[in-house]
Amino acid sequence: MSSTWDIVADGLRVKAGRHVAVDGLDLRLGAGVHGLLGPNGAGKTTLIRALATVLRPAGGHLDLLGQPMHGRPDRRALRRRLGYLPQDFGYYPRFTVREFVEYMAWLKEMEPARIRDAVRRAIERVGLADRAGARMRTLSGGMLRRAGIAQAIVNEPDLLLLDEPTVGLDPGQRLDFRRLLRELGETSCVVVSTHLVEDVAAACTSVVLIDAGRVVFRGTPADLAAAADAGAPGDSPIERGYSALLAGHPSAVAR
């Protein structure tokens, strides 16, 4: 496979329980910030979990950072190069923010000599330097989310996967997060699953729209806006483009 791509999927099938949530998906993504859009039940979270090596493909082909996921892949080595923020992440409430991010760095098998500086930098990048010594249980929802982002980026991953990362962030924090995304996308492949189309428009270099487990559209935010139909619902061209593309997809009949 070409080294241009950090993610290569051909006919990918992934199950969520007994349900096939990703069904015949084809995708190629390299460096940059890629917004993953789609309605509830489209398969976004299942796809993110497969890319994070949490779920095994049920069929098709998947390469991550040049490593095939069929057979007996070295998931341990791959996970050292991943960053992952699920929708709901677990933590020990008595840990401080610093201890939480340090613990996650240790789980990622980072070199001990690197951990202290890497933890400090990750916490600073998400704007929690003044709360580094605070217990996780004392944090607001937005602060918890930022702590989750810090653990995802502490190892400076080659592939960063973020599932609804802006939940709980206020408008100013979302602006800071968009700037961080653009910075990370200069050297890494960043996949952001979100319902907030405006975040995609502001921070992403490309958009992947999925529905019923398949890719409906891939292009730039400008391309998505250009697909807008004057009669489609939405408050902006990019939202109307999103609505128009979903309305024209075969699964729209079932909604």
C-alpha positions in Angstrom: 0.0 0.0 0.0 1.1 3.6 -0.6 2.8 5.3 2.3 0.8 8.4 1.4 -2.2 7.0 3.3 -2.4 6.5 7.1 -5.8 4.9 6.8 -6.7 2.5 4.0 -10.1 0.8 4.0 -11.6 -1.3 1.2 -15.0 -2.9 1.6 -14.6 -2.6 5.4 -17.3 -4.2 7.5 -17.5 -3.8 11.3 -20.1 -5.0 13.7 -21.5 -3.2 16.7 -22.8 -6.2 18.6 -24.7 -8.3 16.1 -25.5 -5.3 13.9 -23.2 -4.5 10.9 -22.7 -0.8 11.5 -20.0 -0.3 8.9 -20.9 -2.0 5.7 -18.6 -2.0 2.6 -16.8 1.2 3.5 -14.0 2.5 1.2 -11.7 5.2 2.6 -8.2 6.6 2.2 -6.9 9.3 4.6 -3.5 10.8 5.1 -2.1 13.8 7.1 -4.6 16.6 7.8 -7.7 17.1 9.8 -10.7 15.0 8.6 -14.2 15.7 9.8 -16.4 12.6 10.1 -20.0 13.6 9.8 -23.3 11.6 9.6 -26.6 11.2 11.3 -27.1 9.2 14.5 -26.7 5.5 13.7 -24.6 6.2 10.6 -21.7 4.1 12.0 -19.3 6.9 13.0 -18.5 5.7 16.5 -18.1 2.1 15.2 -15.7 3.2 12.5 -13.7 5.3 15.0 -13.5 2.2 17.3 -12.3 0.1 14.5 -9.6 2.6 13.6 -8.6 2.7 17.3 -8.2 -1.1 17.2 -10.9 -1.5 19.8 -13.1 -3.4 17.3 -11.9 -6.0 14.8 -13.1 -5.8 11.2 -15.7 -8.4 10.3 -14.8 -8.2 6.7 -13.0 -6.3 4.0 -9.5 -4.8 4.4 -8.1 -2.2 6.8 -4.5 -0.8 7.0 -3.5 1.6 9.8 -0.2 3.4 9.5 1.0 0.8 7.0 0.0 -2.2 9.1 -2.8 -4.6 7.9 -5.4 -5.3 10.5 -6.2 -8.8 9.3 -4.3 -11.9 10.5 -2.3 -11.2 13.6 -1.4 -7.5 13.6 0.9 -6.1 16.3 -1.8 -4.0 18.0 0.5 -3.2 20.9 3.1 -1.5 18.6 0.4 0.3 16.7 -1.3 1.7 19.8 1.9 3.4 20.8 1.4 5.6 17.7 -2.3 6.2 18.3 -4.2 8.8 20.2 -7.9 8.1 21.0 -10.6 10.0 22.7 -13.9 8.0 22.9 -17.3 9.6 23.6 -17.1 8.4 27.2 -13.7 7.8 28.7 -12.9 6.3 32.1 -10.7 7.8 34.8 -9.9 7.4 38.5 -11.7 10.3 40.2 -9.0 10.7 42.8 -6.2 11.2 40.2 -5.1 14.7 39.5 -5.1 15.9 35.9 -1.4 15.4 35.8 -1.5 11.9 37.3 -4.3 10.9 34.8 -2.3 12.1 31.7 0.9 10.5 33.2 -0.9 7.2 33.7 -2.2 7.2 30.1 1.3 8.0 28.8 2.6 5.0 30.8 -0.1 2.8 29.2 1.0 4.0 25.8 4.5 2.7 26.8 6.2 6.1 26.3 9.8 6.3 27.2 10.0 7.3 31.0 12.4 10.1 30.3 9.9 11.7 27.9 6.8 11.5 30.0 7.2 14.4 32.4 7.8 17.0 29.6 5.2 15.4 27.3 2.5 15.5 30.1 3.2 19.2 30.9 3.1 20.1 27.2 -0.2 18.2 26.6 -1.9 19.8 29.6 -0.7 23.2 28.5 -2.0 22.7 24.9 -5.5 22.1 26.1 -5.5 25.0 28.5 -5.4 23.1 31.8 -2.0 24.2 33.1 -3.6 25.9 36.1 -5.6 22.8 36.9 -2.9 20.2 36.6 -3.0 19.5 40.3 -6.8 19.4 40.5 -8.6 16.0 41.1 -10.4 14.7 38.1 -13.6 14.5 40.2 -13.6 18.3 40.7 -13.5 19.2 37.0 -16.4 20.5 35.0 -17.7 18.6 32.0 -15.7 20.8 29.6 -12.5 20.5 31.7 -12.9 16.7 31.8 -13.2 16.7 28.0 -10.0 18.8 27.7 -8.2 16.3 30.0 -9.4 13.6 27.7 -7.9 15.4 24.7 -4.6 15.9 26.7 -4.2 12.1 27.2 -5.0 11.5 23.5 -2.2 13.8 22.3 0.4 13.2 25.0 2.4 10.8 22.8 2.2 13.1 19.8 0.4 10.3 17.8 0.7 9.7 14.1 -3.0 8.9 14.0 -5.4 10.8 16.3 -9.0 9.7 16.7 -11.5 12.0 18.5 -15.1 11.1 19.0 -17.3 14.2 19.8 -14.3 16.1 21.3 -16.1 19.4 21.7 -18.9 18.2 23.9 -19.0 20.5 26.9 -16.6 23.1 25.6 -17.7 26.7 25.6 -17.3 28.8 22.4 -13.9 30.2 23.4 -12.6 26.7 24.2 -13.9 25.4 20.9 -12.0 28.2 19.1 -8.8 27.2 20.9 -9.5 23.5 20.1 -9.9 24.3 16.4 -6.5 26.0 16.4 -5.0 22.9 18.1 -6.5 20.6 15.5 -5.1 22.6 12.7 -1.6 22.5 14.3 -1.9 18.7 14.9 -3.0 18.1 11.3 0.1 19.6 9.9 2.0 16.4 10.7 -0.6 13.8 11.8 -3.7 12.1 10.4 -6.5 13.5 12.6 -10.1 12.1 12.4 -12.8 14.0 14.3 -16.3 12.6 14.6 -18.7 15.4 15.4 -22.3 16.6 15.0 -21.1 20.2 14.8 -20.8 21.1 11.2 -19.4 24.5 11.9 -16.4 22.9 13.7 -15.7 20.9 10.5 -16.0 24.0 8.3 -13.5 25.9 10.5 -10.9 23.3 11.3 -11.0 20.4 8.8 -9.0 20.0 5.6 -11.5 17.4 4.4 -14.9 16.0 5.2 -16.1 12.4 5.1 -19.9 12.0 5.3 -21.1 8.5 6.1 -24.6 7.1 6.3 -25.7 3.5 6.8 -22.1 2.5 7.3 -20.9 3.8 3.9 -19.2 6.9 2.5 -21.7 9.2 1.0 -19.3 12.1 0.3 -15.7 13.0 0.6 -14.2 16.4 -0.2 -13.3 19.7 1.3 -15.7 21.8 3.4 -16.1 24.1 0.4 -17.1 21.1 -1.7 -19.7 20.2 0.9 -21.1 23.7 0.9 -21.2 23.7 -2.9 -23.5 20.6 -2.7 -26.2 22.8 -1.0 -29.7 22.7 -2.2 -31.7 25.9 -1.6 -34.5 23.9 -0.3 -32.5 21.8 2.1 -32.6 22.5 5.8 -29.7 24.3 7.5 -28.6 27.7 8.6 -25.4 27.8 6.4 -24.4 26.5 3.0 -22.3 23.7 4.6 -25.3 22.6 6.7 -27.6 22.7 3.6 -25.0 20.7 1.7 -24.9 18.1 4.5 -28.7 17.8 4.4 -29.0 17.7 0.6 -26.4 14.8 0.4 -28.1 12.8 3.0 -31.5 13.3 1.5 -30.2 12.0 -1.8 -28.7 8.8 -0.2 -30.7 5.6 -0.5 -30.9 5.2 3.2 -32.9 8.4 3.4 -36.0 6.3 2.5 -35.7 4.5 5.8 -35.4 7.6 7.9 
